[in-house]
Amino acid sequence: MASYPRRMTDEKRYHHGDLRAALLDAAEAELAERGVEGFSLRQVARRAGVSHAAPAHHFTDAKGLLTALAAEGFHRFLAAQASREARAAPDPRAQLLAAGLGYVDFALARPALFRLMFGSDRADFSNPDLDAASDAAYGHLMAQVAAIGGNQTDAAAVWSCAHGLADLLSAGRLKPLGGLSAEARDLALSAILTRSFPAPAG
């Protein structure tokens, strides 16, 4: 009990928005270390240096916090794609390829968050914020595929290819690519991803 007043004092250092961000950062660190199965609000509070009640006050329960973290994950996912797109040629095919590489970048940088977003039932996808964030990511894919003349079936093929590569690499299962340099891996990934694109018109 002696540590509780200190944590309450530490909590006062945060503004409302800063505390929420700090809890999300702590939640991602907890998720990366312990996985979804070992995830707890108490440990998140300890990592953030705040009272045990703070996460529940902001997110209600563990599912609420994981839902908010997944929503934030989709924003970061789009940011990873945007980073690649900013360095690519402006034509639609190059932009779609860059987005695919950004997809892989995100999975490799944040494998636990990636699995929460795409392979776990612990987040509530009926939550409006998470639903909007995931829809934005899918909408980005659909817009890029449409820009090269593709349809929903083509989008499914592109998504399946990018996601499969990201999942296998982040899990360490795609050993032939895992041992390559970043540059060589990008070249190999680019060759694979472009095979999922609709054929150019003409």
N, C-alpha and C positions, 0 to 999 in steps of 0.2 A: 504493500500500500504506500510505502514511502516514495515510490517513484511516480505515483499518480499525479500529485501536484506539479511535479516538474514537467510531465508530459502535457498537462493542461496549459502550463506557461509556454511550452514550446508551440503548442497549437495556436496560441494567440499571435505568433509571429506571422501566420499566414492570413492573407485576405481570403475571402470566400472562394474566389476563383482559383487562387493559388493553392489552397488546401485541396480542392477537387483535383487539380492537376497533379499535386504531390501524391495523392492517394492512387491515382491512375498509374503513375510511374512506379510506385511501390507495388501495386497490384501486378504490373507486368513483370517486375523483378521476381515477385513471389511465384507467379505462374511459370516463369522460365526455370526457377530452381526446383519447385516442388510438383509442377504439373497441375492439371485440373483436379486430380484426385486428392492432392494434399493441400489444396488452396483453402485459406481461412482468413476471415476478416481480422481476427486477432493478430495474426502474423503481419498482415498488411499494415495495421495500425502501428505495430512495433517498428516496422521498417521505416514508416513515415515519421516516427517520433511523436505520435499524437495519442490521445486517449483511445481506449478500446471502443468507445461509443462513436467516435468520429466517422468511421466508414459507414456504420449503420445509419447515422444521421443523414448522410449524403446519398446513400444508395440502398437503404433498407436492409438488404441481406447480400450474401455472397453472389447469388444469381444476378441481383441488380448491379453489383459492381462488375461482374464479368460481362454483363450486357453492355454497360457503358464502355468497358475496355474494348470490347469487340467493335463497337461503333467507332471509337477513336482509331482502332486498328484499320478500318476501311478508309478513314481519312489519310492515315499514314501510308496505306497501300497505294492510294491514288497519287500521293506525293512522290513515292518511289518511282511510279510510272512517269510522272511529269518530269522528274529529274532526268530520266533517260531520254524522254521525248525532246527536252530542251537541247540536248546534245546531238540529236539526229537530224537528218535532212528533213525538209518540210513536206515532202510528198507523202501521200496517205499510206503507202505501203511501208515506207521507212518509219513512219510514226507508229503504225501498228506493231511492227517488229520491235521498236524501242519499248513499247508498252509491255510486250511479252518478256523482254529482258528485265524490265522493272519489276514485273511479277515475280520473277525468279530472285532478283535482288532482295525483295521484301521477305520472301520465305527463308532465304539463307540468313538474313540479318535478324529476323524475329521468328524463329521456327515455332516456339510455343504459342505466340500470338496468332500466327498463321493457322495452327491447328485448332485453336479456339474458334476462329472465324469460319473455318471451312470443314471442320471435322468433329465438332463437339455439340452436344445438346444442352450444355450448361448455360449458354446465352439465350435470351428470349428474343427470337426474331420477329415476334409480333409487336415488340416495343417500337414506337414510332421513330425514335432517333436511330435505332439500329436498322430498321426497315428502310429508312430514307438513305442511310449511309451505304447499305449494301446495294440498293437500287441505283445509286449514283455510280457505283463501280461498274455495275452491269450496263448501265446506260452509256458509260464511256466506251465500253467494249463494243456495244451495238453501233454507236455512232462511227467508230473507227472502221468496223467491218463494212458498214453501209458506204463509207467513203471510198472503198475499193471495189464497190459493186456487189458486195455479198449480202446474204439474207440471214435469217435466224439459224438455219441449218449450218451455214458457214461459221456463224458466231459460235455455235456449239462446238464445232470442230476446232476452232482456234482456241477457245477457252479450255477444252479438254486437253489439248496439246500443251498449252502453257501451264495449266495446273498440274498435269501429270509430271512434267519436267520439274516444276518447283517442288512438288511433294517428294519425288524420288531423291532429288538433290539435297533437300533439307533433312531428309531422313538418312542420308549417307548411303542410299541404295544404288545410285547410278555411278558405280565405281569408275567406269571408263572416263566419265567427264569430271568426276570429283578430284582426280589427281592432276588435272590440267592447270596451267596458269590461268589467271582471270581472262586474259586476252584470248587464249586458245579456246577456253570454255565458251566465251561469247561467240566466237566464230562457229563452233559446233552447234551451240544453241540456235544461232541465227539460221543455220542451214536446216535444222529440224523444224523450227517454227514456221519458216516460209513454206514448207511443204503442206501446212495446214491452211494456207491462204487460198481463197478463190483464185482461179486462173485469171490473168489479165484479159480484158476484153480484146478481141481482134485476133 
